[in-house]
């Protein structure tokens, strides 16, 4: 990867990490805290409070993605992070369950996931996009692990009000990272012939399969965490000790996911890795139903779950960015993130209802059925391969005497040029060309300013 791509990946992973730490740090302790709120004895409302941000995000991901396509990625990021901060500070006044639900809903209204993913795709070449998404996905998992470890300690020190305040401050810090660390997105100019039917291509079967996959993945995650903490307590692991299981499990899963990501990236093996990961999820859920549960058994199975989860969390957005039309990438990732966050909401609701009526085994069995559905859908997906024989990507330095504003249109009109990205501040031009058909001499003259 180029230095710019590394910087983009690290900074956007930082923004995601700060945002998700602010979100996750409430989850491990809120159910216990809610018992002291007015109306907090209603577990169904507690579940709504936990999942409300997912519903709000699900509604607003597409509008945020479309807004970023029209008005720019960074402005949309600023707005979303500011709204999230406002919801966090509202949580300071949450002395009843309904105010807590309102605060979580407002947090979720800062729906920046689609915008950040689209910006990551804008700043990276296709052959490195999976690595960038893996960096972001791994950061999300790490923040989840840190939240499981740190939330009980922080809750004892600063209380729920302090945790809400912390989430607001972290969101403001994320805004600073966007302003100072995230590279400016390139001005994009497509080749003169625009691809028709962008809106229709957002409904392509493979995109629908990917969206269904992320929906199911997050139903599984949140449904399981309705019951797993309780099962661990019943098996003798006290709640303050749960981090001793979660932290090594998540860290081990990070190490185990790397070979799968590298294979998918280097060998065009995205579909086999996808199917294997979903199959691993299915195996874990079936084992949780039938295996005699103990702390050690749950630790092993949760490690398998998080290996599959981390691989899929990294791969799926990369696949969406590759399958979606370039002109509607923000909207496509908005649809993807909508289904992801709706999965969070329905995971909490379904998990709570099934647990109440059928216990933990019923939740794991339901998750297994959903994994079977996903496996069947994914099996029909076409192999995703790079168009190595159709286009090639080039990165060229722009000479100091060349005006980047005029360069974009000039390069886009050259024979054989498919797409142009000009990074004004870095004075870099990225172009996609048709091998054997592009006018290399004209391109280099325009970039160097030579006559």
N, C-alpha and C positions, 0 to 999 in steps of 0.2 A: 504494500500500500504506500501511496505517496504521503509525505508529511502532512499535507492538507487533509487527507482522508483519515489519518491517525488522529489528528487534532479534532476533526469533526466527530469521530467515534468516541473519543475520550470525553469531550465536552458534553455531547448529547447524552452519553451514559451518565455523566454527572448530574445533568438536569433531571433525567429520569430517576436516578437514584435518590436525589433530594426529595423529589415529588413523591416517590413511592415510600420512602422512609416516613415521610409525614403522614402518609395514608395508612401504612401497615402498623405503625407503632400503637395505634388505638385498638387494633383488632384483638390482640391476646388478652386484654384486660377489660374491654368494654362490657362484656356480658356480666362480669362480676360487679363492675361499677354500677351498671344499670339497675341493680336490685335496690340501690339507695335513691333512685330518681322517682319522682311522682309518676305512676303508671308503669314503672320499670319491672313490675312483677308479672306483666304480660309478656311471655316469651315470644309470642308472634310479633309484637311490636319491637322487641329487642332485635329480632331477626331482620325486620324491616329497616331499623336504624343501621344495622351493619351493612345491609345490601343496598340502601337507598342511593348511595353515590354511584353504584353500578347502573341503576335505572336512569339517573340523570345523565350520566356519561353516554349511555346507550342512545338517548334521545338526541344529544347534542354533538356526537362525534362527526356525523355527516355534515351538519352545517359548519362546524369548525374546519373540517377538511376542505369543503368547497370554498369557504372564505379565504383559506390560505392559498388556494389555487388562484383566487382573484386578486387579493390584496397583499399577499406575501406571507411567508412562513413566520418570520419573527414577530410581526405585529399580532398575529393570532396567538403565538406563544405567550406574549406579554399579557394579553387579555385573559387567557385561560388561567395563567398562574395567579393573576390578581383576583379573579373570582374564587379560586381555590383558597387563597389567603383570607378572603372575606368570610367564607364559610368556616374556616378554622377559628377565626376570632369570634364568630357568632357562637361557636361551641363553648366559649368561656362563660356564657350566660345560660348554658343548658342545665337547668335544675329540674326539668321534667323530660319525659321521654319524647314528647312531641317537638320540643325545641332541639333536642339531640337529632331527631329525624330531619328537621329543617336544616340544621348545620351540616349534616352529612350530605343532604341533597344539594346544598349550595356548593359544598366541596366538589361533588361530582360534576356540577355544571361547568367547572373549569376543565373542559374536555380537550386536553392538548395531545393525547396519545397519537391521534392520526396525523396531527401537524408535525410532531417531532419525527415520526417514522417517515413521513414524506420528505422532510428536510434531510434526514439521514440518506435517503435514496437519492436526493438531488445532489448531495455532496460527494457521492461515491460512485465508482464505476461498477457495472453489474457484476464483474468477476470477483469483487471484494465485498459485495453487499451483504452476503451471509455472515461474513466475519463481523461487520459493523453491527448487524442485528444481534449476533451472538454476544458482542460486548454489552449491548443494551440489555438483552435478556438476562445475562449473567448478573448484571448490576441489580436488576429487579429481584432476582433470587437471593442475592447477597443481602439486600435491604430487608427482605422478608425474614431471613435468618437472624439478622441483627435485631429486628423488631421482636422476634420471639425471645431473644436473649435479654434485650435491654428494657423492654416495656414493663415487666413486673418491677424491676429496680427503679425505673424512672417514676412509675406510678406511686411507689412508696415515698419517693422524695418530693415530687411536685404535684401529685394528684392528677385527676383527669383534666382539670382546667389548665394545668401546666403543660400537659401533653397536647391539648388543642392549641395553646399558644406556640408551642414548639413547632407544630405543623405549619402554622402561619408564617413563622420566621423562616423555616426551611424553604417555603414557597418563594418568599422574597429573595432569599439567597439564590434560588434557582433562576430568578429573573436577572440577577446580577451576572450569573454565569452565561446566560443567553446573550446579554449585552456585551460582555467583555471577552468571552472565550469561544463561543460558537462562531465559525466562519460565516461570512455573508454568503447567502445562497446565490448561485450563478443566475445571470439573466439568460433565460432559456429561449432559444429560437429554433423552431423545428424547420425541417426542410420545406421548400415551397409547397409541395403536395401534402396536405394534411390528411391524416388517417380518418376516414369517415366512420360514422357510427360509434363514437366513443361511449355514449350513454348505453347503447345496446350491448357493448362489450363488457360493461360492468355486470351484466347478467349471464356471462358465459358460464357453462357448467363447472369448469374447473375453479373459477372464482367462488361460485356458490359452495362447492365442496370445501374449499379452504375456510370460508366463513362459517360453515356448519362445524368444521373441525375445532376452530378456536372457541366457538360457543359451547360445544360439548366439553372441551378441555377445562374451561373455567367453571362449568357446572360441577364437574368431578372434583376440582380443587376445593371449592367452597362447601359443597355438600359433605365432603370428607371431613373438613375441619369443623363441621357442626358436631361430629361424634368422636373423632380421634382423641381430642384432649380428655374427654370424659372416659373413654376406654382406657387411656393411659393411667388416669387417676384410679380407676377401678382395679387396674393391674398392679397398683402399688407405687406408681411414680407421681409424687405430689406435684401440683401445678407449678410452684416456683422452681422445680427441678426439670421441667420439660425441655429447657434450653440445652441440657446435657445430651438429650437425644437429637433435637432438631439441628443443632449447630454442626456436629460431625457428619450427620446424614446429608445436609445440604452441601457442605464443603466437599464431601466425597463424591456427590453427584456431579458437581462442577468438573472435577477431574475426569470422571467417567464419560461425560458428554463430549469431551474434546475430540476423541477419535471419530465419533459419528459425524460431528460437524465438519471435520476436515475431509472425511470420505465424501460426504454430500457435496462439498464445495469443489473438490479437486477431481472427482471421478464422475461428475454428473449423476450422482447417486441419490438425488433428493427423494424420489419416490420410494426406493427400497428402505431408506432410513426412516421415512415417514411411516411406512407400513410397520416396520419393526418396532418403532416407538409406540404406536397405537397398540400393537400386539402386547408390548410389555405392560402398558396400562391395564389391558384386559387381564393379563396374568396376575397382576398385583391385586386387582379387585376380586377376582375369583379366589385367590389364596386367602384374602382377608375374610371371605365368607366361610371357607371350609377349614382353614388351618386353625389349630388351637392357638388362640391369641395370647401373647405374652409381650413384655416390654422388648425383649430381644427380637422376637419375631416381627413385631411392628416396626422396629428400627430397620431391619433388613428390607422389609417390604416397602417402607417409606423411602428408603434409599433408591430402590428400583423405580418407585413412582416419580421421584424428583429427577432421576436421570432422564426418563421419558419426557417429563414436563419441561425441563430446561432445553432439551433438544428441540422439542416442538415449539416452544416459546421463541426460540431463535430462528427456526426454519420458516415457520408459517408467514410472518410478515415479509421475509425476503422473497418467498414464492409469490405472494400477492403483488409485490412491487415488480416482479418479472413478468407475471401473467397480465397485469393491468395495462391498459393503454397509457403511454407516457403523458398525454395531454390531460388525462383524468386521474392521475396517480393519487393526488390528494383525496379526491372523492372516493376512490376505490379503497384506500387505506382507512378512510372515514367509515365506510360500510363495514370493513373488517373489524375495526375497533368498536363499532356499535355492537356487533354480535358478541365480541369479547366481553364487553362490560354488561351486556344483558345476561350473558352466562353467569357472571358474578351474582347478579340479582336473583336469577332463577335458581342458581346453585344454593344460595342461602334459604330461599323459600321452599324449594323442593326438599332439600336436605332436612330442614326443620320439620316439615310435615311428615316425611317418611320416617324420620327418627321417632317422632311422637307416636306413630301408629305401628311401626314395625321394628323399631330398635336399630342398633348399629348394623346388624347383619342385613337388614332391609336396605339401608343406605348403600352399603357396599354392593349388594346385588343389583340395585338400580343403576349404580355407576357401571357395573359390568355390562348390563344391557346396553347402556349408552355407548360404551366402548365398542361393542359389537356393531352397532349402527354406524359408528364412525369408520370402523374398519371396512365395512361393506361400501360406504361412500368413497373412501380413499382408494379402494381397489380399482375403481373405474376411472381414476384420474390419468390423464395422458402424461408420459414422462416429460419433465421440464428440462429442456436443454438450451444452452446458450446458442445464439445464432452466430456461431463462430464463422460459418461459411457465408453469411449474408452481410454482416457489418463488422468493421474493426474500429476500435477506439484508439484515439491518439490524444496525447497531451502535449501542447506546444507552448513555449514561452513567447510572450508578446514583446516585441522590441519597444524600447522606451519612446520612440517617436511615433508609434502607432496609436491612433485614437480608438479605444475599445468600443465606444458607442457605434462608430461607423463600421467597425470590424464585424460585428454580429451579422448585420444584414448582408455584408459583402461575402462572408464565408458561407452563409446559408444559400446563396445563389450559385455557388460553384457546382459544376457538374460532379455528381457522385457523392455529394455531402448530404447525409441523412439528418443530422442533428448537430446543433452548435450550443455550447455553453461557454460563456465568457465570465471569468472571475476577475472583476475589475481590480480589486485591491491586490490580489496576488499576481496580476498580469499573466494569467494563464488562460489558454483557449483549449477546451476539450471538444473534439469533433468525432462524430461517427461517420464513417465512409464506407462505400461499397468497394471491396478489394477489386483491383483491376479495372475499375470504371471511374474512379475519382481523379480529378485534375490536381495532382500533387504539386506541380509547379506553381499553379495559381494560388493554391492555399498557402504555400510557403512564402510567396511574394507578399501576400496580404499580411501575414503574421510578422514578417521581418521588415516590411515597409520598403523593400527594394523594388526598383522599377526595371 
